[in-house]
Amino acid sequence: MICYLLKFRIIIVLSLVLLSCGDEGGSSATEFEPDKVYIVKKSVLKMGINEYGQVLSRNSFELTPPTNWHRKISWLEKEGESVKEGDVVIKFDSEQIQKSIEDQSISLVFQREGLASLLDDVNMEISDNISSMKKASNVLDAKVKLYRKFKNEESIQKIKDLARTIDSNLISERAIAESISTLSDEIFIKESSGGNNSSLKSKMSKLESNLRVAKDKTTKSYRLLKAYKTEQVIEKLKLLKIQVNQEKLNFKKVKTKCISGALDIKKKIINNEKRIKANLARLKQTTKMLEMCSVKAPISGVIYYRNRYGRKLKAGDRVWNNQVIMTIPDLKSLKVSFDLGEEYRTKVEKGTVGTITVSAIPGLRVDMEVSSISNISFPRNSSDPSSPKVYKAEAILKGDELHSDLVPGMTAKIEIAFREIKDVLVVPVESVFEKEGAYFVYRNNSKGEFKKSIIELGISSEHEVEVTKGLGEGDEILLYSLQEE
């Protein structure tokens, strides 16, 4: 059974036949151009949907000012221009930012020079501090050595010398005492014998005098030893101890002064470095702001202008935060939007595949997959509520690389096949005509003339119809009607 669309097309063709003129009994095949002749062949007859829709971008990037400041546009890429990812498409006025960068750079140079000078001062002060501490340390070491020398060496040596002197004096005393004892015995013997002992007594008197002198020396040495061990040594050690402590205190003062000076310098260096770091951060931020004055395309695509008032922006206009300046659709991620007739709603669902063609790009066929179908139907003609109902549908275009000329806004023809009948004779619907309930074509006979040939039809699609009888594979038929008398 032939569908309504096929009958409608045949009626139109017959109407054109009545208005045209042609040969009476037929026409020679040599009178027709090859592109007006169709060779019958077996093919696959596809049954499905043919709708028209619009190509859209699945992802569109809206470009807005990159900062919260009100910025003046100095340049815009033209609307409709094709751009590549990374191309500069917007420039903002950057004169004030460039002046700020120059000022911050000059300030940074002076701060770094100040830090270098401060480091030179640090080196000099460190050298002076080292010299002062070394001098104080040397004085302290000398006093400590003197103290230790007196305490551990000179005092001991003096005591040893006095002890030896006392020992020597005691030996002398004993020797003199022994001599006196011997001489006393001799004097006693002399006196007992009645002899003259005057010389012996004179010698005795001298020995006794020597003994007294020796005892006096020993006594004096004892006194010196006692005094050295007490007053002189103690006083000397005290004095040396005081001097050592004074030098320790002096060394501590010098050390504290050096440390304090070093801390002050360190504080100055830290403060200077903080100022340099803060200035570097400001310079980095300002430089980043300068970079943001040139907005680059995040993707390759075609530029469309847009703002909230529908007015196209131009150089010299000021923009504010989050204001959309232009839109760049992603040409690598496209979809097609179309109306799905309610008679096909049960046959198409999410995931159904098909193809699209675009008249603007001959020969292009792109695979598609239905991604969404509305749950509510709408009149196909919005101004006529009684018109056939349709569902709003969208399909994702498939392919590793879409055609470079395929852009949003193009009209696309959507083809979705429900059924395929293989190995059948099919002819274009525009080659079939109807008269008084009979269907016919203009077939090339054995004489090279195109004559009416009655045929029988099977099922049909929008563009093709199955021929079940009346034609054979390889027959030539016309794609239009000939008027006959």
Secondary structure, 3 states (H helix, E strand, C coil): CCCHHHHHHHHHHHHHHHHCCCCCCCEEHHHCCHHHEEECEEEEEEEEEEEEEEEEECCEEEECCCCCCCEEEEEECCCCCEECCCCEEEEECCHHHHHHHHHHHHHHHHHHHHHHHHHHHHHHHHHHHHHHHHHHHHHHHHHHHHHHHHHHHHHHHHHHHHHHHHHHHHHHHHHHHHHHHHHHHHHHHHHHHCCCCHHHHHHHHHHHHHHHHHHHHHHHHHHHHHHHHHHHHHHHHHHHHHHHHHHHHHHHHHHHHHHHHHHHHHHHHHHHHHHHHHHHHHHHHHHHHHHHCEEECCCCEECEECCCCCCCCCCCCEECCCCCCEEEECCCCEEEEEEEEHHHCCCCCCCCEEEEECCCCCCCEEEEEEEEEEEEEEECCCCCCCCCEEEEEEEEECCCCCCCCCCCCCEEEEEEEEEEEEEEEEEEHHHCEEECCEEEEEEECCCCEEEEEEEEEEEECCCEEEEEECCCCCCEEECCCCCCC
